[in-house]
């Protein structure tokens, strides 16, 4: 198969001239080619992931009544 040098713009123009069925087939070919490559796994350790568990305590979670009482107290303080 001869190798053809083509700019992305020219390729884009040529693809748009293809019939719809051929464009769908091209999409399938491209998807398969991307699936065959191992995915890049970049682990980001952002601020959100570093905050996981920051409010964790050994105490049990407050009951609904306790939360209501805390909120009422907070509103009275304002």
C-alpha angles and dihedrals in degrees: 000000000000116000113234123200110220133165119236090246092054091046090051091052092048093049091053090056092057120100114261094253091054091049090052089050089051090052090052091049092050092047091051091049090053094047091054092061118079112254117249109245112203115175112209116197100197131170093271094057091047090056095056108122095009092128095042115128137174090240120096118255115271119262122245090258092052091049091050090050092048091050093048091050091049092050091050090052090057 
